[in-house]
Amino acid sequence: MHVRIRGAIGIAAVAVSLVAAGLVVGHRPAVSHAGHSYAYGAEQARAMVEQQAIPGSEFRVTCASSHRGQNDPIVFPNQSGVSHMHEFFGNRTTNAFSTLTSLRAGATNCDPISDKSAYWVPTLYKNGQPVAPDSVTIYYQGIHDRTRAVAHPQGLRYVVGNVKASSPEQNPAARWSCTTQSPSNRDFLVCPPGTKVETYLDFPTCWNGRDLDSANHRDHMAFAVGLVCPSSHPVVVPRLEFLITYPVNGTGLSLGGTVGGANVTSAPGYTFHGDFMNAWDPAELERRVRNCINAGYICGTDGNP
């Protein structure tokens, strides 16, 4: 069920109506998801879409769902239970209070274990019930200027997507498809029997070289325009691409999200977004970038061609 909030309905009225519909997660006051709400400019939106089909050198990480919770240590640091529901991959300790230090001290369910980064996306629901992914693969790819790419700095964090998108056009990051099927869509597809729902999420490849974060958790990063990093963001880093497969198809799908300041479980597919906090072992990440990305090879989880 998708809930549309119209006109000047007050936040309290919205919360009451959503509780009545069984769609609100918790009873927190209205919160701002400005860090996840972002209208991409035309140039950046085009760059994002253009790079989606570009292959490159790469290495990969395979993870499993670690846990889910109403936390977001990037957008709502130190505020437990404030966010809409997220599915966390990789680091098993990720919570609202996570820092580089805590992540480096924690355990991971990723292969390789040298990657203690935190990755998360909104929880997927089918008919109101949360669905854990079947598989999560995170590709680190060199899709332009691969010989200039450097490892992500320790503690770098950023988000991609638009939780407050009111139409598919407002979130070019969202990309849903069916296994064994090539077409994709920014909203959920009804996948045929014998297939599963999957989603891809591509992150930017250009860093400003200074900041590990920014006020909206995006401005320190940029998508390459014409496969060239802008002068404001001259440092090339590998593209992160999430590939997440879920054991469902058909109808009744929705996401954890935010509507009118209330956390809900009924958000549409085109509000998909993702977060990354880098907590790799620095030497291992640098080795993989050097031996796989820079050298032009396709590597596995061991970081070897």
N, C-alpha and C positions, 0 to 999 in steps of 0.2 A: 504494500500500500504506500503510495506517495502522497505526502501531505503538502499542500501549497499554502503558504502564508500570504494573505492579501492585505493590502492597504495598511491601515493604522491599527491593526489588532495589537493590543498590548501584549507584552512579553508574558505577563501573568496569565492572561487568557489563553495564549498559545500553549503554555505549559499545562494548564488545566485540560485543554482539549486533547493534547497529546497523551497525557496520563490516562484519560478516559479511553483513548484508542489503544492503550497498551504499548505505546511507541517511545516513550521517554525512558532514557536510562538514568536512574537515580532521581534525586529531587534537589539538585544543586541550583543556585541562582543562575540567571542568564550569564553566559560567558562569551567573550569575544574570541573567535578563531581567526583573527586577522593574520596570524602567521601562516595559516593554511589557505587563506582567501586571497587570491591574486589573479587579476585580469591581465593576461599576457598581452603586451603590445604586438602589433601586427608583424613587425620584423622578427621578434623573438618567437612568436607562434609559428611563423613560416619556417624558421630555422629548426624548431623542435620537430615539426612534421617531416621536413626534408631529411633529417638525420636518422629517422626511425628505420629506414630500409637499408642503411649503409652498413655493410659488414666491415670487419677489421681484424687486426691481431687481437688476441684476448687470452685471459686466463679466467677460470671460474671458481665459484664457491658454491657448495651445496649445503643447504640448511634445512631445518625442520621448524615447524611452529613451536616456540618455546612456551609461551603463555599468552593470555590476553588480559587486558585491563584498561581502565579509564585513566590512563596516564599518557603524558607526552613530555619527555624531558627537554625537548627543544622549544616547543610553543608554550608549555606551562611548567617550567622548571620549579621544583620544590612545591608543587600543588597537586597532591595526590587526589585522584578521583574526580578531577575537574573536566578532563577531556571526554570526548565520545570514545566508544570502545575501539581499541586497536588490537591487532594481531602482531605479536613480536616474534622475530626470528633471530637466531644466532645467540647473542649473549643472554644467558639465562637470568641474569640479575637486573635487567633493564627495568627501571621504574621512574617515577617522577623526580627522584633525587639523583639520578645517574650522572656521573661525571667521567672524564677520561680516566681518572685514577680508579674509580670504582669498577669501571668496565674492564680495565687492564687486570684488576685483581679477581674478576669473576670468571666463570666457566662459560663455554660456548657449546652449542650443538652443531656447529658448522664444521665442514671439512674443507680446508685445513683448520686445525685448532689454533693456528697462529693468528687467525682472524677472530678477534674478540669484539668486533664492531657490533653496534646495535642497528637493526633494520626493523622498520614497522610500517604497516598499512592499515586502513580501516578494516574492521572485521566484516566478513561476508556473512549474510544471513540468507537462509532459504525458508520461506514461510515462517519467518520470525525466529528461527533457531540458528545459532551460530554454527558456522562450518569451518573446520580447520583445513588448511591446504593439504593436498596429497604430496606436493613437492614444491620446493623453492630453490631456484637456481639464480645466482647473482653473477652476471658477467661483468668483468672489467675489460673494456675494449678500447683499442686505439683506432678511432675512425677518421682522424685527420691529424696531420703533423705528428705522427706516432713517434718519430725519432726525438721529438722535443718534449714528449710527455714525461711528467715527473710524478712520483708517488704523492698521494694525498697527504697533507701534513697531519700529524697527530692532533686529534681533537677537532678536526674540521667537521662541520655539521651543516646540513642544508636539507630543504624540502622541495618537492616538485608536485604540481597538480593544484586543483582548486576545489576545496571542500564546499565552497558556497556557490559553485556554478549553478545557474538556473536553466541552462540549456547546454547541449553537447558542444556548441560552438565556443563556449566560454572555458573549455578545458581540453586543449589539444593534447595534453599528456595522457588522458584516459584512452585505453586501447584494449578492447575485449575481443576474444575470438574463441573458436572451438578447436580442440585438438584434432589434427589431421585435416583441418579446413583452413584455407588461406585468407578469406576475407576477414576484416576486423571492423569494429564499430566502437564509437565512444560510449555507447550505452550497452547494457546487457543484450546478448543474443540468446535466442532459443536454440540450443544446440541439439542436433539429432541424436537418436538413440545410439549408444556405443561410443559417444564422444564425451568430452568433459569441457567445462568452462576454464579458460585460461586468460591471464592478463599479462601484458607487458607494460613496463614503466621505465622510461628513459630519462636519465638525469643529465644536467649540463656538464660541459667539458672545459669550461674556461673559468679560472679563478683570478681574483684581483691581486693575489700575491701578498696580501696583508692580513686580512681578517679571517678568523676562524668561524665567524657568525656575523649576522647583521640584524638590524631591527626587525625586518620581516622574514629573516632566515633564507633570503633568496638573493638580495642585491649584491652580495659578495661573489656570486656565481653568475655565469651567463652562458647561453647557447652560442655556438660558433655560427656566424652569419656567412653563408657561402663557404662553409668549412674553414673559416678563418676567425680566430679569437679577436674580439674587439680590443682596441688599444687600452681601454679601461680595465680589461680582464685578460692580461697577456699570457698568463701561465696555463699551459695545457695539462690537464689531468685526464686519466682514463674515464671513459663514460661508464657509469653504472647502469646496468639494465636488469631489472627484476623480471623474471619469468616465473609466474606462480600458477599452478594448476590445482583446481578444486574438484572434489569427487561428486560434482552435481552437474546437471544440465536442465534444460526446460525452463519453466517459469517460476515465479515466486521469489526472485532474487532481490536483495537490497543490501545496503551498506550501513555501517555505523557512520553517523554524520551529525551535522548541526543545522537545525532549522529555526530561524527566529530566536536564536540564543539558547535553544533547548537541545540537549543531546538526544538523538533518536537512533532507531535501528532501521529506518525506512528510507534512507537516502538513495537516490538513483545512481546507476553505474557511472554516469559522467561526472560525479563528484570524487572519483578515485584520486588518491594522492599517496605519497610515500615520504619517508624520512630516513636519514642516514647519519650516524655518529661514528666517525672513524676511530677505531681502537685496535688496529692491526699492530702486530709486532713490526716495528719500523724496518728492520733489516730484511724481514721476509717480504714485506710489501715492495720495498725497493728492488729486491732481487727479481720478483715476478714482473715488475714494470720493465726492468732492464732486459731480462732474458726472453720475455714474451711480447710485451707491447712494443718496446723500442726495436727489438730484433725482427719483428714481423711474423711471429709464430702464433699458432693456435695451441694453447696449453690446457692441460686438465687441472684438477684440483691440487696436484702436486707441484704446479708451477714449472713444469718441464715440458719442452716441445714434444 
